[in-house]
């Protein structure tokens, strides 16, 4: 299995109360056009990597928190193929006074690259 490194920016983090505490994170891979989510609920952790359109279709409530509402229109623009790098990084810095944390994940080469050959 071929792997590739993908740089993600952690652009939102919050706690939800619906049905018990749930910690939610959203990361964007701006160069690769990917959205990653993470949740911690009790003893369970869940994570996924999505195309922007699949993220918006599958998890429309992920951006419902005040800490993440600013992302919805930008992820929508990503889904339409727009480069939102500057808009995301500038808005995040405006809101938080610093750039977002970053991490590199090693993903299967086909993730975000369309269907496998």
Secondary structure as UniProt FT lines:
FT   STRAND          3..16
FT   TURN            18..19
FT   STRAND          22..29
FT   TURN            30..33
FT   STRAND          34..41
FT   TURN            42..43
FT   STRAND          44..51
FT   HELIX           52..58
FT   HELIX           60..63
FT   TURN            66..68
FT   HELIX           69..79
FT   TURN            80..81
FT   HELIX           85..96
FT   STRAND          101..108
FT   TURN            109..112
//
